[in-house]
């Protein structure tokens, strides 16, 4: 089996990746995504959190209470995985489940006061991690990079 990153193994301290590979946006995005995921996952683990915790808490803070299905759509977490994420957040008193007054068969999820505090901590942790990830870029370049990524993602999300 060939490892996907085998071409990037340092040789005498320098990367020996062929130029035609280094010019491919898809490859660069894939490699940066791998490194970004590792950085964010490890950084959040240091404060006993995961990316999905942040996604749910941010969604609740910005859009208010919602059902599990709504939270799944808002956050991009599969519905089948949402129950486990919510169970973790409930155990930590970061969210609360309450019966939906309009449909007693369904629960509404609400961010707790502790959840709002934890979200502020996670914002700070992620700000620091993003500073590390984007260290080679000046602030204007960082803003432009995020704008370009957003435009690309919005385009491909709308056309998919």
C-alpha positions as CSV (number, residue, x, y, z in Angstrom):
1,X,0.0,0.0,0.0
2,X,1.4,3.4,-0.9
3,X,1.0,6.2,1.6
4,X,-0.6,9.4,0.3
5,X,2.1,11.6,1.9
6,X,5.1,9.5,0.8
7,X,6.2,12.2,-1.7
8,X,6.4,14.8,1.1
9,X,8.9,12.9,3.2
10,X,11.9,15.3,3.8
11,X,15.0,14.4,2.0
12,X,18.1,16.2,3.4
13,X,15.8,18.8,5.1
14,X,14.0,19.8,1.9
15,X,10.7,18.7,0.5
16,X,11.1,16.9,-2.8
17,X,7.5,17.3,-4.0
18,X,7.3,17.7,-7.8
19,X,6.2,21.2,-8.9
20,X,3.2,19.9,-10.8
21,X,1.9,18.5,-7.5
22,X,2.6,21.7,-5.6
23,X,0.6,23.7,-8.2
24,X,-2.5,21.6,-7.8
25,X,-5.0,23.5,-5.6
26,X,-6.9,20.3,-4.8
27,X,-3.8,18.6,-3.5
28,X,-2.7,21.7,-1.5
29,X,-6.2,22.0,0.1
30,X,-6.2,18.3,0.9
31,X,-2.8,18.4,2.6
32,X,-3.6,21.6,4.5
33,X,-6.9,20.1,5.6
34,X,-5.1,17.1,7.0
35,X,-2.7,19.3,9.0
36,X,-5.5,21.7,10.0
37,X,-7.7,18.8,11.3
38,X,-4.8,17.4,13.3
39,X,-3.9,20.8,14.8
40,X,-7.6,21.6,15.7
41,X,-8.3,18.1,17.0
42,X,-5.2,18.0,19.3
43,X,-5.8,21.6,20.5
44,X,-9.4,21.1,21.4
45,X,-8.5,17.8,23.1
46,X,-6.3,19.8,25.5
47,X,-9.5,21.4,26.8
48,X,-11.5,18.2,26.7
49,X,-13.5,19.2,23.6
50,X,-14.1,18.1,20.1
51,X,-14.9,19.9,16.8
52,X,-18.5,18.7,17.0
53,X,-19.0,20.2,20.5
54,X,-18.0,23.6,19.1
55,X,-20.2,23.2,16.1
56,X,-23.3,22.5,18.2
57,X,-22.6,25.1,20.8
58,X,-21.9,27.8,18.2
59,X,-25.2,26.8,16.4
60,X,-27.2,27.1,19.6
61,X,-25.6,30.4,20.5
62,X,-26.2,32.0,17.1
63,X,-29.6,30.5,16.1
64,X,-31.1,29.6,19.4
65,X,-32.7,26.3,20.6
66,X,-33.4,23.6,18.1
67,X,-34.4,20.0,17.6
68,X,-31.7,17.3,17.0
69,X,-32.6,17.3,13.3
70,X,-32.3,21.1,13.1
71,X,-28.9,21.0,14.8
72,X,-27.8,18.3,12.4
73,X,-28.7,20.5,9.4
74,X,-27.1,23.6,11.0
75,X,-23.8,22.0,12.0
76,X,-23.3,19.4,9.3
77,X,-23.2,16.5,11.8
78,X,-24.9,13.4,10.7
79,X,-28.2,12.8,12.5
80,X,-27.0,9.4,13.6
81,X,-24.0,11.0,15.3
82,X,-25.8,13.9,16.8
83,X,-27.3,11.8,19.7
84,X,-23.8,10.9,20.9
85,X,-22.5,14.4,20.6
86,X,-25.6,15.7,22.5
87,X,-25.2,13.0,25.2
88,X,-21.6,14.2,25.8
89,X,-22.7,17.9,26.0
90,X,-25.6,17.0,28.3
91,X,-23.2,15.0,30.6
92,X,-21.0,18.1,30.9
93,X,-24.0,20.4,31.5
94,X,-23.2,22.4,28.4
95,X,-26.7,21.9,26.9
96,X,-30.1,20.9,28.1
97,X,-32.8,18.7,26.6
98,X,-36.4,19.8,27.1
99,X,-39.6,18.4,25.6
100,X,-40.8,20.4,22.6
101,X,-44.1,22.1,23.7
102,X,-45.4,21.8,20.1
103,X,-44.5,18.1,19.7
104,X,-43.9,16.1,23.0
105,X,-42.3,13.3,21.0
106,X,-39.3,15.5,20.2
107,X,-36.7,17.3,22.3
108,X,-35.5,20.8,22.0
109,X,-31.8,21.5,22.8
110,X,-30.9,24.6,24.6
111,X,-27.4,25.9,25.4
112,X,-26.8,26.3,29.1
113,X,-25.0,29.2,31.0
114,X,-22.0,26.8,31.4
115,X,-22.2,26.0,27.7
116,X,-22.0,29.7,26.8
117,X,-18.9,30.1,29.0
118,X,-17.4,27.0,27.5
119,X,-18.1,28.3,24.0
120,X,-16.2,31.5,24.8
121,X,-13.2,29.4,26.0
122,X,-13.4,27.3,22.8
123,X,-13.5,30.5,20.7
124,X,-10.2,31.6,22.4
125,X,-8.6,28.2,21.9
126,X,-9.6,28.1,18.2
127,X,-8.4,31.7,17.7
128,X,-5.0,30.7,19.0
129,X,-4.9,27.5,16.9
130,X,-5.9,29.5,13.8
131,X,-3.1,32.0,14.5
132,X,-0.8,29.0,14.5
133,X,-2.3,27.5,11.3
134,X,-2.1,30.8,9.4
135,X,1.1,32.1,10.9
136,X,2.9,32.7,7.6
137,X,0.1,35.1,6.5
138,X,-0.4,38.7,7.5
139,X,-3.8,39.7,8.8
140,X,-5.0,41.0,5.4
141,X,-3.9,37.8,3.8
142,X,-5.7,35.7,6.4
143,X,-8.9,37.7,5.8
144,X,-8.6,37.3,2.1
145,X,-7.8,33.6,2.4
146,X,-11.0,33.0,4.5
147,X,-13.0,35.0,2.0
148,X,-11.8,33.0,-0.9
149,X,-12.3,29.7,0.9
150,X,-15.9,30.8,1.8
151,X,-16.6,31.8,-1.8
152,X,-15.4,28.4,-3.1
153,X,-17.3,26.4,-0.5
154,X,-20.5,28.4,-1.1
155,X,-20.2,27.9,-4.8
156,X,-19.7,24.1,-4.5
157,X,-22.3,23.7,-1.8
158,X,-24.9,25.5,-3.9
159,X,-24.1,23.4,-7.0
160,X,-23.8,20.0,-5.3
